[in-house]
Amino acid sequence: MKIKILRVIGLFAYLLTGCQSEQQPVNTFCNPVDLSYRFSLNKPSSREAADPTLVWFRDRYYLFASKSGGYFYSKNLINWTLVETKDLPTENYAPTAVAIEDTLYFMTAPTNGENPIYKTTNPLSGKWSVAVEKLDIPVWDPALFLDDNKHLYLYWGCSDKTPLYGVELDYNNHFSFIGKPASLKYASTEQLGWEVRGDHNTMINEKPWIEGAWMNKHNGKYYFQYAAPGAQYRSYCDGVCVSDNPLGPFILQKHNPFAYRPEGFVTGAGHGSTFTDRYGNFWHIGSVIISQKQTFERRLGLFPVFFDKQGTMYSVTKYQDYPLIMPQKKISDFTEMFPGWMLLSYKKNVTVSSSVNDFPSSNMTDENIKTYWAAGSGDKGEFAILDLGKTYDVYAIQINFAEHNASIYGRTKDVYHRYTVEYSKNNKKWKLLLDNSKKENDNPHDYTQLTQKVSCRYLKITNIEVPGGQLAVSGFRVFGRGNGKIPGKIDKFEVKYNPNDKRSVKLSWSKSDNSTGYNICYGVDKKMLYQNYQVYQDTTLTINSLNSTLDYYFSIESFNENGITTNERIVKAK
């Protein structure tokens, strides 16, 4: 009886936020961040952005990402405008930026063996000048951090052999080093499972890449973040160490990695930056992995960050590829962001106008960003009809394009997808839902929050024009609410360590009736279940990303189109 009551309370908490969203207009977003991602300069034609730095400067957010051919600005973290510039090395990896008084400074990984630093007082103009030609030594994956006392620090490192470093800079004297660089973090794969290479941290005999340093200060503590185990893996994450001093020594936080999302439509959260928005909320923006057309085919993901009463820094990655409310005030926890709009399209049937072998229509609803449907052409009239199976209330739609056989390189004009979306209850009478037939913006991950919900069973996307190649969609994702039963309870839940390796744990559970998927929440304390691992349909799971020196606790919840069934039972791994 206790479990059943808590399930209802838990469900009510989720639906309550959703009911509020019906009464009050809200701005929602959905990962991946919907940017005009630049196409690679070389074959194969594919988009890329990674290693993001996001800073607040002069009433705007500025976003710098690798290989972007420019940078972006926004006032709300949802709508982004591109600034193209010839003054910065925007084709370089690992950009970083910092605001010092009225000036914004920028640098990247080395250009011709050097790290020039650039500056501007007006980044909207795209005009920058060189502040200093080079640093004392060249550094990879730099990160600039300005402390409260106006002391400036540089952190860097990108290697499977050497550690991450830090040093203070004298920005009044050509950004020269003050003292010798300090070694801050070495890889420790024997203890830390999340530093082991591979999509699921199984390549135990290969050394990881430790890279992507970042620093934040909160309540007098310094939170030094780093990325592991490699930029091409679904397990790409950010760990965090804590110190009373900006150059350490640092102690590994018990909760780690602090930003980690190995499964779902959006996977990966590594080599990012953590920042505060205009209301004082913390966020982490990291690299999302696709690696389908080429190894470094990547996007960006935006995740909320919180600090608990003990000062533990953690990000929330649960339901982070579902619609979330963008806060317009300081919030205290994730429940204030989640509107309760569930995924309605998972594994649903799709009828298409044509299809290329090896790129079937089922790829649109498998919740795997790496797979996609490709039509036989990019011609006007190619279509896909999604059957949700029953009538649902639809609140939002996300169309993720994949540009099959495109021949686009670099930043070019007239890159956009033009299409319409219609809806129907019977697959006969159709009404127009979205008219993007004259679209002028480049939105490869086009997310639309509907102004009013619609009740329908069928949704049809019809191509008008593609920027190149054939119409291709990696995710025809629909969000809203059903009126059926929520998932049944999970009666059996077991967690056992690998007897030969405490970095690894195997979970098994009984299938929940009517469930679409499961979220496993876990951590190093019963009150710190901050980690999340999302699966669809499976009832077994192996997690290889634990700290071998700590004990772990686990809980599990199930979800479907109608809502979420929570479970207060917490299991300690045996």
Backbone torsions as a table, in degrees:
resi	resn	phi	psi	omega
1	MET	NA	-39.7	-179.2
2	LYS	-60.7	-43.5	179.6
3	ILE	-61.9	-43.9	-177.0
4	LYS	-62.8	-43.5	179.8
5	ILE	-62.5	-44.3	180.0
6	LEU	-66.5	-33.0	176.2
7	ARG	-61.0	-44.2	-179.1
8	VAL	-65.7	-43.3	178.3
9	ILE	-61.1	-44.3	179.5
10	GLY	-62.3	-43.3	178.8
11	LEU	-63.7	-42.5	-179.5
12	PHE	-59.7	-38.1	180.0
13	ALA	-62.3	-41.2	179.1
14	TYR	-69.0	-44.9	-176.0
15	LEU	-72.5	-27.4	179.0
16	LEU	-60.2	-44.6	178.1
17	THR	-62.5	-36.4	178.7
18	GLY	-66.5	-41.0	179.1
19	CYS	-63.5	-38.2	176.8
20	GLN	-61.2	-36.2	-177.9
21	SER	-68.5	-23.9	176.4
22	GLU	-72.3	-34.7	-175.3
23	GLN	-82.7	-29.1	-176.3
24	GLN	-125.9	130.9	177.7
25	PRO	-60.6	134.1	178.2
26	VAL	-130.0	154.5	173.2
27	ASN	-99.7	121.7	179.2
28	THR	-115.1	160.7	174.9
29	PHE	-138.8	168.9	-179.0
30	CYS	-148.8	128.6	177.2
31	ASN	-70.3	149.9	0.2
32	PRO	-66.9	155.0	174.6
33	VAL	-55.6	130.9	-174.3
34	ASP	-88.3	85.9	178.3
35	LEU	-108.6	163.4	169.1
36	SER	-80.3	78.3	-178.8
37	TYR	-65.1	132.1	-177.3
38	ARG	-75.3	145.2	174.4
39	PHE	-78.5	147.5	178.8
40	SER	-60.4	155.7	180.0
41	LEU	-79.7	-20.9	-175.8
42	ASN	-121.4	164.2	177.6
43	LYS	-68.4	148.3	-2.5
44	PRO	-77.5	157.1	178.9
45	SER	-70.0	115.4	-179.5
46	SER	-159.2	158.6	-178.4
47	ARG	-92.4	154.4	179.6
48	GLU	-153.3	140.3	166.0
49	ALA	-161.4	141.6	-177.2
50	ALA	-163.9	179.7	173.1
51	ASP	53.5	49.0	-169.6
52	PRO	-76.0	145.0	167.2
53	THR	-119.8	128.6	179.4
54	LEU	-125.9	125.6	-178.1
55	VAL	-132.0	154.0	175.1
56	TRP	-99.2	125.8	-177.3
57	PHE	-151.8	122.6	176.0
58	ARG	51.9	55.1	171.6
59	ASP	68.6	22.6	176.3
60	ARG	-147.1	155.1	170.1
61	TYR	-90.3	134.9	175.4
62	TYR	-117.3	129.8	-175.8
63	LEU	-118.3	121.2	177.7
64	PHE	-115.1	132.1	-179.6
65	ALA	-141.8	151.2	-178.8
66	SER	-58.1	144.2	170.1
67	LYS	56.5	40.1	-174.4
68	SER	-106.2	-6.9	179.0
69	GLY	65.0	20.5	-177.8
70	GLY	157.7	-159.1	176.5
71	TYR	-147.4	172.8	-171.5
72	PHE	-125.2	155.5	171.9
73	TYR	-136.3	157.1	-177.5
74	SER	-156.7	157.5	172.8
75	LYS	-106.5	-9.8	-173.7
76	ASN	-134.8	3.9	-178.5
77	LEU	67.8	9.4	178.9
78	ILE	-115.6	-52.4	-178.3
79	ASN	-98.4	121.6	-173.8
80	TRP	-118.2	139.8	177.9
81	THR	-116.0	134.2	-178.8
82	LEU	-83.8	137.0	170.2
83	VAL	-114.3	116.3	176.3
84	GLU	-92.6	142.0	-178.2
85	THR	-148.7	146.7	174.1
86	LYS	-101.2	0.6	-175.5
87	ASP	-88.3	-14.5	-176.3
88	LEU	-118.4	152.7	175.6
89	PRO	-81.4	71.4	-173.2
90	THR	-74.2	-5.6	174.8
91	GLU	-89.7	-3.3	-179.6
92	ASN	-80.4	161.0	175.6
93	TYR	-85.6	158.7	167.7
94	ALA	58.3	62.1	175.5
95	PRO	-73.9	152.1	173.4
96	THR	-142.3	155.4	-179.0
97	ALA	-148.5	153.8	176.6
98	VAL	-150.6	141.3	177.4
99	ALA	-95.7	125.8	175.4
100	ILE	-123.1	107.3	-175.4
101	GLU	56.2	-118.7	-174.1
102	ASP	-97.3	14.5	-174.3
103	THR	-126.0	139.9	174.8
104	LEU	-104.5	127.9	-179.6
105	TYR	-109.0	149.5	-173.2
106	PHE	-144.3	142.2	172.2
107	MET	-154.7	167.4	-179.6
108	THR	-136.9	-175.1	167.6
109	ALA	-58.5	165.1	-169.4
110	PRO	-59.0	145.6	168.4
111	THR	-112.5	116.3	-177.4
112	ASN	54.0	38.6	176.1
113	GLY	82.3	4.4	-178.9
114	GLU	-128.6	160.2	177.9
115	ASN	-119.0	79.9	173.8
116	PRO	-66.7	148.5	175.3
117	ILE	-110.7	134.4	-176.8
118	TYR	-111.4	160.2	-179.2
119	LYS	-144.9	155.6	174.1
120	THR	-157.4	152.6	170.5
121	THR	-103.6	-5.4	-178.6
122	ASN	-142.4	78.9	-178.1
123	PRO	-65.4	-19.2	176.3
124	LEU	-62.2	-27.0	-176.3
125	SER	-78.2	-21.1	-174.0
126	GLY	77.9	6.2	-178.4
127	LYS	-98.4	123.0	-179.9
128	TRP	-131.8	155.5	174.2
129	SER	-128.3	164.2	-179.6
130	VAL	-82.2	123.0	176.8
131	ALA	-85.8	-37.1	177.4
132	VAL	-152.8	139.1	-173.9
133	GLU	-70.7	-36.4	-178.1
134	LYS	-161.3	158.9	174.4
135	LEU	-86.7	175.7	179.6
136	ASP	-59.6	-37.3	175.0
137	ILE	-140.5	154.2	175.4
138	PRO	-71.7	142.5	-178.4
139	VAL	-132.9	146.5	177.4
140	TRP	-104.4	146.8	179.7
141	ASP	51.2	60.4	-177.6
142	PRO	-74.8	156.0	172.0
143	ALA	-144.8	127.5	-179.8
144	LEU	-101.1	136.8	-178.5
145	PHE	-137.5	124.9	177.3
146	LEU	-103.1	118.8	-178.9
147	ASP	-78.0	168.8	180.0
148	ASP	-59.9	-30.7	-178.8
149	ASN	-86.5	12.5	177.7
150	LYS	71.7	14.1	171.7
151	HIS	-81.3	137.1	-176.4
152	LEU	-106.5	137.2	-179.2
153	TYR	-127.3	149.3	176.4
154	LEU	-119.9	131.6	175.6
155	TYR	-122.4	147.4	-178.3
156	TRP	-162.5	171.3	176.2
157	GLY	143.2	140.4	178.8
158	CYS	-162.7	90.0	-171.5
159	SER	-163.6	156.2	170.0
160	ASP	-99.0	10.2	-178.0
161	LYS	-128.4	-47.2	-174.1
162	THR	-96.1	162.4	-178.5
163	PRO	-83.5	-177.0	168.4
164	LEU	-88.0	147.2	-173.8
165	TYR	-124.2	164.2	173.2
166	GLY	-150.0	151.2	178.6
167	VAL	-157.6	152.1	173.8
168	GLU	-84.4	144.6	179.4
169	LEU	-113.8	146.7	173.3
170	ASP	-101.4	95.8	-174.9
171	TYR	-76.9	-6.3	172.5
172	ASN	-90.4	-3.3	-179.4
173	ASN	-135.6	63.4	174.6
174	HIS	59.1	28.9	178.6
175	PHE	55.0	37.8	179.7
176	SER	-74.5	155.3	179.6
177	PHE	-71.5	139.7	172.0
178	ILE	-106.2	103.0	-176.3
179	GLY	83.7	-174.6	-178.6
180	LYS	-90.7	146.7	176.5
181	PRO	-59.1	141.5	177.9
182	ALA	-100.3	137.9	173.9
183	SER	-80.2	124.8	-169.9
184	LEU	-111.6	-35.5	-174.7
185	LYS	-153.4	122.7	171.8
186	TYR	-103.9	157.9	173.3
187	ALA	-66.5	147.7	179.2
188	SER	-143.8	65.1	-174.2
189	THR	-67.8	-25.3	179.5
190	GLU	-62.3	-27.3	-179.6
191	GLN	-104.6	-38.8	-167.6
192	LEU	-106.3	104.2	-178.1
193	GLY	-62.1	-32.6	-178.0
194	TRP	-69.7	-12.9	176.2
195	GLU	-89.8	-3.5	178.7
196	VAL	-79.7	135.9	-174.9
197	ARG	-69.5	162.5	176.7
198	GLY	111.4	156.6	178.1
199	ASP	-55.9	-34.7	-178.8
200	HIS	-124.2	28.8	173.2
201	ASN	57.6	48.5	-177.0
202	THR	-113.1	-6.7	-175.5
203	MET	-88.1	70.3	-168.4
204	ILE	-70.3	-15.8	-177.5
205	ASN	-97.3	3.3	179.7
206	GLU	-113.4	142.5	-178.1
207	LYS	-77.3	140.3	-179.3
208	PRO	-82.7	163.7	170.1
209	TRP	-94.2	121.3	175.4
210	ILE	-104.7	121.4	-167.1
211	GLU	-158.8	-171.6	168.8
212	GLY	58.2	51.4	-178.8
213	ALA	-65.7	149.9	174.0
214	TRP	-155.0	151.5	-177.7
215	MET	-132.7	137.6	169.3
216	ASN	-132.7	155.9	174.7
217	LYS	-121.6	133.5	-179.7
218	HIS	-146.3	123.6	179.3
219	ASN	51.2	41.8	175.3
220	GLY	83.1	-4.5	179.8
221	LYS	-102.2	147.7	179.1
222	TYR	-104.9	125.3	-177.4
223	TYR	-109.6	102.7	-176.6
224	PHE	-94.2	117.9	-174.9
225	GLN	-108.3	151.6	-179.8
226	TYR	-151.6	157.2	-177.4
227	ALA	-104.7	147.4	175.7
228	ALA	-158.8	162.7	-3.8
229	PRO	-99.7	-6.1	179.8
230	GLY	178.4	145.6	-169.9
231	ALA	-70.4	-13.1	-176.9
232	GLN	-97.8	0.9	-172.5
233	TYR	-102.5	147.3	175.4
234	ARG	-61.4	-25.4	-179.0
235	SER	-82.0	2.4	-178.7
236	TYR	-54.6	123.0	-171.8
237	CYS	-145.9	173.9	174.8
238	ASP	-120.2	125.4	171.8
239	GLY	-94.9	173.0	-178.6
240	VAL	-146.9	139.3	174.0
241	CYS	-121.6	155.4	-171.8
242	VAL	-127.2	145.6	179.1
243	SER	-153.0	164.2	171.6
244	ASP	-89.9	-2.5	-175.4
245	ASN	-131.3	139.3	-177.7
246	PRO	-63.9	-17.4	177.2
247	LEU	-114.5	19.0	174.0
248	GLY	82.3	-169.9	9.8
249	PRO	-71.6	149.1	-176.8
250	PHE	-104.1	143.6	176.3
251	ILE	-112.3	131.8	179.4
252	LEU	-62.3	125.3	175.7
253	GLN	-64.0	142.2	-179.6
254	LYS	-62.0	-44.7	176.2
255	HIS	-76.9	112.9	-179.3
256	ASN	-159.6	153.1	-11.4
257	PRO	-66.1	152.9	-174.3
258	PHE	-84.8	-20.0	175.5
259	ALA	-132.0	110.3	-168.0
260	TYR	-153.9	123.4	177.9
261	ARG	-149.6	87.7	-174.7
262	PRO	-86.1	-11.3	-177.0
263	GLU	-135.8	163.5	-177.2
264	GLY	113.0	-176.2	176.7
265	PHE	-66.8	-40.5	175.9
266	VAL	-101.6	121.5	178.8
267	THR	-125.8	147.3	-178.4
268	GLY	95.8	144.5	177.5
269	ALA	-153.3	16.3	-171.6
270	GLY	-86.5	172.6	-179.2
271	HIS	42.6	66.6	179.9
272	GLY	-125.1	-172.3	174.6
273	SER	-127.8	146.6	178.6
274	THR	-111.7	132.6	-172.3
275	PHE	-145.9	166.4	174.5
276	THR	-105.6	140.8	176.6
277	ASP	-84.0	-176.1	-174.4
278	ARG	-67.9	-14.0	179.6
279	TYR	-101.5	-1.0	-179.9
280	GLY	94.1	4.9	175.7
281	ASN	-79.1	142.5	177.3
282	PHE	-91.5	145.4	178.2
283	TRP	-139.2	154.8	171.5
284	HIS	-124.7	127.1	174.6
285	ILE	-113.3	125.1	-173.5
286	GLY	-134.2	-178.3	-176.4
287	SER	-88.5	130.0	177.3
288	VAL	-103.2	133.5	-171.2
289	ILE	-95.0	131.0	167.6
290	ILE	-116.2	-59.7	174.4
291	SER	49.8	48.0	179.0
292	GLN	-105.4	-56.8	179.2
293	LYS	-75.8	-33.2	173.9
294	GLN	-155.2	162.6	-169.3
295	THR	-56.5	-42.5	-174.3
296	PHE	-102.6	35.7	170.2
297	GLU	-78.0	108.6	-171.0
298	ARG	-142.1	164.1	176.9
299	ARG	-133.0	-170.4	179.9
300	LEU	-121.8	146.2	176.3
301	GLY	-128.4	145.4	-176.0
302	LEU	-116.5	123.5	-173.0
303	PHE	-129.6	134.9	177.6
304	PRO	-70.4	148.1	-178.4
305	VAL	-127.0	141.7	179.1
306	PHE	-136.3	163.8	172.8
307	PHE	-122.8	129.7	178.2
308	ASP	-84.6	-177.2	-175.0
309	LYS	-64.5	-24.0	178.4
310	GLN	-87.5	1.2	-179.5
311	GLY	85.8	11.1	178.3
312	THR	-71.3	127.9	178.8
313	MET	-92.7	126.9	179.6
314	TYR	-148.2	148.4	174.0
315	SER	-106.1	153.7	176.1
316	VAL	-100.5	118.0	179.0
317	THR	-113.5	1.2	176.6
318	LYS	-70.7	131.7	-178.7
319	TYR	56.7	31.9	-176.9
320	GLN	-85.5	3.9	167.0
321	ASP	-117.0	21.2	169.5
322	TYR	-106.0	165.0	178.0
323	PRO	-61.7	138.8	177.5
324	LEU	-130.4	148.6	178.0
325	ILE	-80.2	130.5	174.3
326	MET	-81.9	114.6	-174.8
327	PRO	-61.5	144.9	174.2
328	GLN	-113.7	17.9	179.0
329	LYS	-160.8	176.3	174.0
330	LYS	-72.3	128.5	-179.8
331	ILE	-114.0	163.1	-175.8
332	SER	-106.7	-25.3	179.8
333	ASP	-159.2	176.0	-172.6
334	PHE	-66.6	-26.9	-177.2
335	THR	-61.6	-23.0	178.0
336	GLU	-76.5	-8.2	-177.5
337	MET	-106.8	-19.6	-170.8
338	PHE	-95.6	114.0	-177.2
339	PRO	-80.4	-5.8	-179.9
340	GLY	81.4	17.0	176.7
341	TRP	-83.8	116.0	-174.5
342	MET	-94.4	161.6	178.3
343	LEU	-75.1	124.2	-177.5
344	LEU	-103.3	-9.5	-167.6
345	SER	-104.4	-1.7	-173.4
346	TYR	-62.2	125.2	176.2
347	LYS	59.1	20.1	178.2
348	LYS	-81.1	154.4	-175.9
349	ASN	-73.0	143.0	178.3
350	VAL	-131.2	129.6	174.4
351	THR	-104.1	133.3	-173.9
352	VAL	-126.9	160.5	179.1
353	SER	-71.6	-33.4	179.1
354	SER	-165.2	166.6	-177.6
355	SER	-154.9	144.7	176.0
356	VAL	-92.1	139.4	176.4
357	ASN	-53.4	142.3	180.0
358	ASP	74.5	0.0	177.0
359	PHE	-133.1	63.8	-172.4
360	PRO	-74.7	166.3	-178.1
361	SER	-64.4	-27.8	-179.6
362	SER	-62.5	-20.1	178.6
363	ASN	-65.5	-19.0	-179.1
364	MET	-73.3	-20.6	-174.1
365	THR	-124.0	18.0	-178.1
366	ASP	-91.7	2.7	-179.9
367	GLU	55.8	41.2	176.5
368	ASN	-130.9	109.2	-176.5
369	ILE	-66.8	-17.5	-179.8
370	LYS	-75.7	-23.1	-177.2
371	THR	-104.8	152.8	179.0
372	TYR	-154.5	158.2	171.1
373	TRP	-89.2	137.4	174.3
374	ALA	-122.3	125.6	175.0
375	ALA	-74.2	166.3	-179.4
376	GLY	-69.1	-15.2	-179.3
377	SER	-155.9	178.8	172.0
378	GLY	-106.7	19.8	-174.0
379	ASP	-72.3	155.4	172.8
380	LYS	-60.9	134.5	178.3
381	GLY	104.9	-17.6	173.7
382	GLU	-59.4	139.3	-173.8
383	PHE	-145.4	165.1	172.4
384	ALA	-141.2	130.2	178.8
385	ILE	-111.7	119.0	-179.8
386	LEU	-96.7	126.3	177.4
387	ASP	-104.7	111.9	-178.7
388	LEU	-76.0	-7.9	177.1
389	GLY	92.3	-30.6	176.0
390	LYS	-158.0	174.4	-178.5
391	THR	-80.6	131.0	178.3
392	TYR	-128.9	161.6	169.3
393	ASP	-87.7	117.3	-177.1
394	VAL	-100.4	128.4	-178.4
395	TYR	-111.4	-25.8	-175.2
396	ALA	-157.3	154.8	179.6
397	ILE	-136.3	140.4	173.9
398	GLN	-127.7	120.9	176.8
399	ILE	-106.5	117.5	-179.2
400	ASN	-106.5	114.2	-176.0
401	PHE	-92.3	155.4	-174.9
402	ALA	-128.1	-7.8	173.8
403	GLU	49.8	68.8	-179.9
404	HIS	-73.6	128.6	178.2
405	ASN	59.6	30.4	175.2
406	ALA	-73.5	155.4	175.7
407	SER	-126.1	59.3	-178.6
408	ILE	-114.2	133.2	-176.9
409	TYR	-136.6	130.3	-179.1
410	GLY	71.9	-164.1	177.6
411	ARG	-91.8	120.9	178.5
412	THR	-129.0	164.1	179.0
413	LYS	-80.2	164.4	174.3
414	ASP	58.9	41.1	173.5
415	VAL	-101.3	104.1	178.6
416	TYR	-160.8	158.4	173.7
417	HIS	-107.0	124.6	177.1
418	ARG	-111.3	130.9	-174.4
419	TYR	-164.4	169.9	171.4
420	THR	-125.2	155.0	172.0
421	VAL	-126.3	128.3	176.8
422	GLU	-116.9	162.9	178.0
423	TYR	-135.7	156.3	-175.7
424	SER	-156.4	154.7	173.4
425	LYS	-96.6	-19.9	-173.3
426	ASN	-129.9	5.6	-179.3
427	ASN	67.4	18.7	179.2
428	LYS	-125.0	-54.5	178.4
429	LYS	-95.5	122.2	-174.6
430	TRP	-115.3	145.0	174.4
431	LYS	-124.7	144.6	-179.4
432	LEU	-73.0	129.8	178.5
433	LEU	-106.6	-48.6	178.6
434	LEU	-129.7	129.4	175.6
435	ASP	-113.9	93.9	176.3
436	ASN	-109.6	32.1	-176.4
437	SER	-71.8	-18.5	179.0
438	LYS	-122.8	29.3	-175.5
439	LYS	-59.8	137.9	-179.2
440	GLU	-114.4	-1.0	-178.5
441	ASN	-107.1	153.3	177.7
442	ASP	-95.1	107.1	-178.4
443	ASN	-128.5	83.8	-178.0
444	PRO	-68.8	-19.4	175.6
445	HIS	-124.7	69.0	-165.9
446	ASP	-75.9	105.5	-179.6
447	TYR	-104.1	131.9	179.5
448	THR	-128.9	119.8	169.4
449	GLN	-88.0	119.9	-176.7
450	LEU	-68.7	144.9	178.4
451	THR	-68.8	-30.1	173.4
452	GLN	-140.6	144.6	178.0
453	LYS	-65.3	152.7	173.6
454	VAL	-126.4	145.2	176.2
455	SER	-101.2	121.2	-176.8
456	CYS	-158.7	165.8	173.1
457	ARG	-111.1	-32.2	-174.4
458	TYR	-116.8	143.2	173.4
459	LEU	-132.9	137.0	-175.4
460	LYS	-128.4	123.4	172.5
461	ILE	-102.7	129.8	-179.5
462	THR	-121.2	126.9	-178.1
463	ASN	-73.9	136.9	169.7
464	ILE	-107.1	-46.2	-177.6
465	GLU	-161.9	141.6	173.3
466	VAL	-116.7	155.9	-178.4
467	PRO	-70.1	-19.9	179.7
468	GLY	175.0	156.4	178.8
469	GLY	69.8	-144.5	-176.7
470	GLN	-109.4	154.4	174.9
471	LEU	-59.9	128.2	-178.9
472	ALA	-145.6	135.5	-177.0
473	VAL	-132.8	122.9	177.8
474	SER	-89.4	-20.2	179.0
475	GLY	-155.8	112.8	171.4
476	PHE	-99.0	87.0	-166.5
477	ARG	-106.2	129.1	-175.6
478	VAL	-124.3	135.3	-175.2
479	PHE	-126.9	143.2	178.0
480	GLY	172.2	-141.3	-177.6
481	ARG	-141.1	140.8	171.9
482	GLY	-98.9	171.0	-179.1
483	ASN	-113.4	13.8	-178.1
484	GLY	-93.4	-160.3	-177.0
485	LYS	-79.0	142.5	170.3
486	ILE	-75.4	166.0	-177.6
487	PRO	-61.3	152.8	174.6
488	GLY	-74.6	171.0	-178.0
489	LYS	-74.4	159.7	176.9
490	ILE	-99.4	112.6	-174.5
491	ASP	-80.7	-33.2	-173.9
492	LYS	-122.5	131.6	180.0
493	PHE	-149.6	114.8	-177.6
494	GLU	-126.1	143.9	-179.6
495	VAL	-135.8	124.2	-178.6
496	LYS	-134.4	135.3	174.8
497	TYR	-70.0	152.4	166.3
498	ASN	-66.0	121.0	-175.4
499	PRO	-62.0	-18.6	-179.5
500	ASN	-102.9	-3.3	-174.2
501	ASP	-160.9	103.2	-176.9
502	LYS	-75.6	-1.7	171.3
503	ARG	-73.4	-14.5	-172.5
504	SER	-119.6	139.6	179.7
505	VAL	-139.2	143.2	178.0
506	LYS	-112.0	132.4	-179.9
507	LEU	-115.3	146.0	173.2
508	SER	-144.7	148.1	-177.9
509	TRP	-153.2	161.3	177.5
510	SER	-78.3	146.3	-178.5
511	LYS	-67.5	137.0	177.3
512	SER	-91.9	129.0	-180.0
513	ASP	-58.8	136.3	175.3
514	ASN	65.3	16.7	-178.2
515	SER	-83.5	148.8	170.5
516	THR	-93.9	-38.4	-178.1
517	GLY	-166.3	-173.9	-174.1
518	TYR	-139.0	147.6	170.6
519	ASN	-117.8	120.2	175.3
520	ILE	-95.5	121.3	176.5
521	CYS	-107.2	133.6	-175.5
522	TYR	-152.8	164.5	-179.9
523	GLY	-179.0	-174.2	-173.2
524	VAL	-92.6	5.5	177.7
525	ASP	-152.8	150.8	-179.6
526	LYS	-60.7	-26.3	-179.9
527	LYS	-99.5	9.9	-178.2
528	MET	-132.1	52.4	179.3
529	LEU	-85.7	63.3	-172.1
530	TYR	-86.3	-20.2	179.4
531	GLN	-77.6	154.0	179.6
532	ASN	-141.4	140.9	176.1
533	TYR	-136.5	117.2	-175.2
534	GLN	-104.2	132.7	177.2
535	VAL	-134.1	154.6	174.9
536	TYR	-113.2	126.8	171.2
537	GLN	71.6	-36.2	-177.2
538	ASP	-60.8	155.0	174.5
539	THR	-125.2	12.3	171.6
540	THR	-137.3	154.3	-177.6
541	LEU	-159.8	139.1	171.1
542	THR	-114.2	125.7	177.5
543	ILE	-111.5	124.3	-175.1
544	ASN	-111.7	18.1	-168.9
545	SER	-112.1	29.3	-176.5
546	LEU	-91.2	165.5	172.2
547	ASN	-91.8	118.2	-172.4
548	SER	-66.3	-13.8	-177.5
549	THR	-94.8	-0.4	-175.7
550	LEU	-120.7	156.6	172.0
551	ASP	-92.1	152.1	-176.0
552	TYR	-128.2	150.3	179.3
553	TYR	-124.3	147.1	-172.0
554	PHE	-136.2	146.5	167.3
555	SER	-139.1	167.3	-175.8
556	ILE	-142.7	141.1	173.0
557	GLU	-129.3	152.2	178.7
558	SER	-112.7	156.2	-179.5
559	PHE	-146.3	158.7	171.6
560	ASN	-151.0	-164.2	-176.5
561	GLU	-66.4	-18.8	-173.2
562	ASN	-98.8	-13.3	179.6
563	GLY	151.8	-159.2	-170.8
564	ILE	-129.4	137.5	173.4
565	THR	-110.5	111.2	179.2
566	THR	-86.5	167.4	-179.9
567	ASN	-147.4	121.7	-176.1
568	GLU	-79.0	-6.5	-177.9
569	ARG	-68.6	128.6	177.9
570	ILE	-116.8	128.2	-175.4
571	VAL	-112.1	130.9	174.2
572	LYS	-89.2	132.3	-179.8
573	ALA	-62.0	137.9	-178.9
574	LYS	-99.6	NA	NA
